């Protein structure tokens, strides 16, 4: 069972500083199935997303800010790296630069993108089969911060900010995905952690409340049906099929908290060298990516965490020719990892042990 897909807006480009000699050897095996240079523009891939069945990989490729602003969505076969055979006119294009996030709807029929920079940036949608742009979700000077699809693909939840309000006004909004009809629009605590997600039942929206609690809203009415205990951290995703929440807890560490009790699982912790993260569709596997640099040699590190067990499931290390990562994405089953590194895109497949 899948819980709501989350769109987290934020710049993913990360250059890693020099580190001490590695202390952990490789205990996992990932095989690079392809690496391709981004065609046409030769520009970075700022956002990546696997299709719900894991067979396709979509990426938002930026344009030149001066010569060709905006960007386009390219789609590749996740096994061969060949671009999906569509005409240039069918490639979804955005007139907005600064797009930092891309997701598929759980049904696989829609793309959604969001931009981090600037005011009044709408949430844009395209039809996957044709590349046709669909009506956008927008508002009067409304900046979208977080977006989630419900697991049944029928609803879209948004956490955003109404610009130029005094004081600045945060809102929680829910729309029908097909018609873009707004079901409700609620004022919200502007000091709360930006977060929005659906529970697996597609009937409950999870949003931040005061002092670290998470409010549970009935999507048909917008009324509160319950809340979690206080979570000590910056929430960013639901995990364990909607039973727990992942949160940054300071100094680069990540904690896993029970949604019902608020208690932290004591064995789960990551340090600050792990910069980018991706979660499997069921919220059971977390993959984190980091880098170490020694002189001119750069090592890519991929670490898997079994969230149910609360411990690392494997570490993989390999040399690469770039020290700049713009984006990563994990396939729904947690066994394929896409990495947008400089002007190149690569996909890695985990080689399972015989006992798995």
matplotlib code that plots the C-alpha trace (Angstrom):
import matplotlib.pyplot as plt

x = [0.0, 1.3, 0.8, 0.6, 3.5, 5.2, 6.7, 9.4, 10.5, 14.1, 17.4, 19.1, 22.4, 25.1, 28.8, 30.5, 33.5, 36.7, 36.3, 38.5, 39.6, 36.7, 36.2, 33.3, 34.0, 31.4, 28.9, 26.3, 26.4, 24.9, 25.4, 25.3, 23.0, 23.4, 24.8, 23.7, 24.5, 21.3, 20.4, 19.5, 20.3, 23.2, 22.0, 21.7, 18.7, 17.3, 14.6, 14.0, 11.1, 10.4, 7.0, 4.9, 5.8, 9.5, 10.0, 10.4, 12.4, 11.4, 13.7, 13.3, 16.1, 16.7, 17.3, 19.9, 18.7, 19.7, 19.2, 16.5, 14.7, 12.3, 12.9, 11.4, 10.6, 12.5, 11.6, 14.0, 13.6, 14.8, 16.7, 18.3, 18.6, 17.0, 14.8, 11.1, 10.2, 8.1, 8.3, 9.8, 6.3, 5.2, 7.9, 6.3, 7.8, 7.7, 8.1, 9.3, 12.9, 13.9, 11.9, 13.3, 10.8, 9.0, 6.6, 4.3, 0.8, 0.3, -1.8, 1.1, -1.0, 0.2, 3.5, 3.5, 6.3, 6.9, 9.4, 11.1, 12.1, 9.9, 6.3, 3.1, 4.6, 1.8, 1.8, 2.0, 0.6, 1.1, -0.5, 2.1, 0.8, 0.8, 2.9, -0.2, -0.2, -3.3, -4.9, -2.6, -3.2, -2.5, -3.7, -3.2, 0.5, 0.4, 3.8, 3.5, 6.0, 4.8, 2.5, 1.2, -1.0, -3.4, -2.6, -5.8, -4.6, -7.9, -6.8, -3.9, -2.9, -0.9, 0.9, 1.8, 2.2, 0.0, 2.5, 2.2, -0.3, 0.5, 1.5, 2.6, -0.2, 0.2, -2.6, -3.5, -5.5, -7.0, -8.1, -9.6, -6.8, -9.0, -11.0, -8.7, -11.8, -10.8, -12.4, -11.1, -8.6, -7.6, -5.4, -2.5, 0.3, 3.1, 5.6, 4.9, 7.2, 6.2, 4.8, 1.8, 1.0, -1.9, -2.4, -2.8, -6.6, -6.6, -9.2, -6.8, -4.4, -1.4, -0.3, 1.9, 0.5, 1.9, 4.8, 5.7, 2.4, 0.9, -2.8, -5.0, -7.6, -10.7, -10.2, -13.9, -14.5, -11.2, -12.1, -9.5, -10.1, -7.0, -3.4, -0.1, 2.1, 4.8, 7.6, 11.1, 12.4, 11.7, 9.3, 9.8, 8.1, 5.8, 7.3, 6.4, 3.2, 2.1, 2.7, 5.8, 7.4, 10.9, 12.3, 15.6, 16.7, 19.6, 23.3, 22.3, 20.8, 17.6, 15.2, 12.3, 9.3, 6.1, 3.1, 0.8, 3.2, 5.8, 8.6, 11.9, 13.3, 16.7, 18.8, 18.1, 20.5, 22.5, 25.2, 25.7, 27.7, 24.6, 23.1, 20.4, 17.6, 14.9, 12.2, 10.6, 6.9, 5.8, 8.1, 10.0, 13.4, 15.4, 18.4, 20.8, 23.6, 26.8, 30.3, 33.9, 36.7, 40.4, 42.5, 41.1, 39.3, 35.6, 33.7, 29.9, 28.4, 25.0, 23.6, 20.3, 18.4, 15.7, 13.4, 11.3, 14.5, 15.9, 19.4, 21.6, 21.0, 24.1, 26.7, 28.1, 31.1, 32.4, 34.6, 32.9, 34.1, 31.9, 31.5, 28.2, 24.8, 21.6, 19.0, 18.3, 15.2, 14.5, 12.2, 9.0, 10.5, 13.6, 16.0, 16.8, 18.5, 18.8, 21.5, 21.6, 25.3, 26.5, 25.3, 25.0, 22.2, 23.0, 20.8, 22.0, 20.4, 20.9, 22.3, 20.4, 22.0, 20.8, 19.1, 16.8]
y = [0.0, 3.4, 6.6, 10.0, 11.1, 14.2, 17.1, 18.7, 22.1, 23.0, 23.3, 19.9, 20.9, 20.0, 20.3, 18.2, 19.4, 17.4, 14.6, 12.4, 9.0, 6.6, 4.4, 2.2, -0.4, -1.3, -3.9, -3.4, -3.9, -1.4, -1.8, 1.2, 0.2, 3.4, 6.9, 9.4, 13.1, 15.2, 15.8, 19.0, 21.5, 19.9, 21.4, 20.0, 17.8, 19.6, 17.1, 13.4, 11.0, 7.3, 6.3, 4.3, 1.0, 1.9, 1.5, 5.1, 8.0, 11.6, 14.6, 18.4, 19.8, 23.5, 26.1, 28.7, 31.6, 34.2, 32.5, 29.9, 30.4, 27.8, 24.1, 20.8, 17.3, 14.5, 10.8, 7.9, 4.1, 3.3, 0.2, 1.2, 5.0, 5.6, 8.7, 8.0, 8.5, 11.6, 14.6, 17.9, 19.3, 16.6, 17.2, 19.0, 22.5, 25.1, 28.8, 29.0, 28.7, 27.6, 24.3, 22.2, 19.3, 16.8, 14.0, 11.5, 11.0, 7.6, 6.5, 7.5, 9.7, 13.2, 15.0, 17.8, 20.4, 23.2, 26.1, 27.3, 30.8, 33.9, 34.8, 33.6, 30.4, 28.0, 24.2, 23.0, 19.7, 17.8, 14.7, 11.9, 10.3, 13.5, 16.1, 18.4, 21.1, 21.0, 23.7, 24.8, 25.3, 28.9, 31.8, 35.5, 35.8, 32.3, 30.5, 26.7, 25.1, 21.5, 19.3, 15.7, 13.5, 11.2, 7.5, 7.1, 10.0, 11.8, 14.7, 17.1, 18.7, 21.9, 23.8, 27.3, 31.0, 33.9, 36.6, 40.3, 39.5, 41.3, 39.2, 36.6, 34.0, 30.2, 28.1, 24.5, 23.8, 20.6, 20.2, 17.5, 16.4, 16.0, 19.2, 21.4, 22.2, 23.5, 21.5, 23.7, 26.5, 26.9, 29.5, 27.7, 28.3, 30.2, 29.0, 25.3, 23.0, 23.0, 19.5, 17.9, 14.3, 11.8, 8.7, 5.4, 5.7, 8.8, 10.3, 11.9, 14.8, 15.2, 18.8, 20.5, 22.0, 24.1, 22.9, 20.0, 18.1, 16.8, 17.5, 14.9, 16.5, 15.0, 15.7, 15.9, 18.7, 20.1, 19.4, 18.0, 14.4, 14.0, 14.8, 13.2, 13.8, 16.4, 15.4, 16.7, 17.6, 19.0, 16.5, 15.8, 12.4, 9.7, 6.2, 2.6, 2.7, 5.9, 4.7, 6.8, 10.1, 11.0, 14.2, 16.1, 16.5, 19.0, 18.6, 16.7, 13.7, 12.1, 10.5, 8.1, 8.8, 6.8, 8.8, 7.5, 8.0, 10.5, 8.3, 8.2, 4.9, 5.0, 3.0, 5.2, 8.1, 9.7, 12.3, 15.4, 13.9, 12.3, 15.2, 13.8, 11.3, 9.3, 7.0, 3.9, 4.1, 2.1, 4.1, 1.0, 1.8, 5.1, 5.6, 8.4, 9.7, 11.4, 12.1, 12.0, 13.8, 13.0, 15.3, 14.9, 11.7, 11.8, 8.9, 8.5, 6.8, 5.1, 3.9, 1.9, 1.9, -0.6, 1.7, -1.1, -2.6, 0.9, 0.0, 0.3, -2.4, -1.7, 0.8, 1.1, 3.2, 4.0, 6.6, 9.2, 12.1, 14.9, 16.5, 18.1, 16.4, 18.1, 15.5, 11.8, 9.6, 6.1, 3.7, 2.6, -0.8, 0.8, -1.1, 1.5, 4.8, 7.7, 10.4, 13.7, 14.6, 17.6, 17.3, 13.5, 11.2, 7.7, 4.9, 2.3, -1.1, -2.9, -6.4, -8.5, -11.2, -14.7, -14.8, -11.9]
z = [0.0, -0.9, 1.0, -0.6, -2.8, -1.5, -3.5, -1.5, -2.9, -2.3, -4.2, -4.4, -5.9, -3.3, -3.5, -0.9, 1.1, 1.7, 4.2, 6.3, 4.8, 4.7, 7.7, 6.3, 3.5, 0.9, 2.1, -0.6, -4.4, -6.9, -10.7, -13.0, -15.8, -17.8, -17.8, -20.4, -21.1, -21.0, -24.6, -26.4, -23.7, -21.9, -18.7, -15.2, -14.2, -11.2, -10.4, -11.0, -10.5, -11.4, -12.7, -10.3, -12.0, -12.0, -15.8, -16.7, -15.3, -15.8, -15.2, -15.3, -17.5, -17.0, -19.7, -19.9, -17.7, -20.3, -23.7, -23.0, -19.7, -18.4, -19.0, -20.2, -18.9, -20.6, -20.0, -20.3, -20.2, -16.7, -17.9, -21.2, -20.8, -24.1, -24.3, -24.6, -28.3, -28.3, -30.6, -29.4, -29.3, -26.9, -24.4, -21.5, -21.3, -18.6, -18.9, -15.3, -14.3, -10.9, -11.0, -8.2, -7.9, -10.1, -9.2, -11.0, -9.7, -8.1, -11.2, -13.5, -15.7, -14.6, -14.0, -11.5, -11.1, -8.6, -8.5, -5.4, -6.4, -6.9, -6.0, -7.5, -9.0, -9.8, -9.5, -13.1, -14.5, -17.7, -19.2, -19.3, -22.5, -24.7, -22.9, -22.9, -20.2, -18.0, -15.9, -13.2, -9.5, -8.6, -6.6, -6.1, -5.1, -3.6, -3.3, -3.1, -0.7, -0.4, -2.5, -2.1, -4.3, -2.4, -3.0, -5.1, -7.3, -6.8, -4.6, -4.3, -1.0, -0.8, 1.9, 0.8, 1.6, 0.6, -0.3, 0.6, 3.5, 6.7, 8.6, 6.0, 5.7, 5.4, 3.9, 3.6, 0.4, -1.1, -4.7, -6.9, -9.2, -12.3, -12.2, -10.0, -7.9, -4.5, -1.7, 1.1, 2.0, 5.6, 7.3, 9.1, 11.6, 9.8, 12.4, 11.8, 9.9, 6.1, 5.6, 3.9, 3.1, 2.8, 4.9, 3.0, 3.2, 1.0, 3.4, 5.8, 5.2, 7.6, 8.1, 10.7, 13.9, 16.7, 18.9, 16.6, 16.5, 13.2, 12.6, 10.9, 8.6, 7.0, 3.3, 2.7, 5.2, 6.3, 9.9, 12.3, 13.3, 15.5, 16.0, 16.8, 19.9, 19.5, 17.1, 18.0, 14.5, 11.1, 9.5, 5.8, 5.0, 6.3, 6.5, 7.4, 5.4, 7.1, 10.7, 11.3, 10.3, 9.3, 10.6, 10.7, 14.3, 14.0, 13.1, 10.0, 11.8, 10.8, 13.2, 12.8, 15.0, 15.7, 14.5, 17.3, 20.3, 19.0, 20.4, 18.5, 17.5, 19.2, 16.7, 13.7, 13.1, 10.3, 10.4, 8.3, 5.5, 4.0, 2.1, -0.3, 0.6, -1.2, 0.1, -1.4, -2.2, 0.9, 3.2, 4.3, 2.7, 2.9, 0.6, 1.4, -0.8, 0.2, -1.2, 0.0, -1.7, -1.3, -3.6, -7.1, -6.3, -5.6, -4.1, -4.3, -1.3, -1.3, 2.0, 2.5, 5.7, 6.7, 8.5, 10.1, 11.7, 12.3, 11.0, 7.9, 5.4, 3.2, 2.1, -1.5, -2.6, -6.1, -7.7, -10.0, -12.1, -10.6, -7.1, -7.8, -7.4, -8.4, -7.7, -6.9, -7.1, -5.8, -7.7, -5.9, -5.0, -3.6, -5.9, -8.6, -7.8, -10.3, -9.8, -11.6, -11.4, -13.4, -16.9, -16.7, -15.5, -14.3, -13.0, -10.5, -9.8, -6.5, -6.9, -4.3, -2.2, -2.8, 0.6, -0.3]

ax = plt.figure().add_subplot(projection="3d")
ax.plot(x, y, z, "-o")
ax.set_aspect("equal")
plt.show()
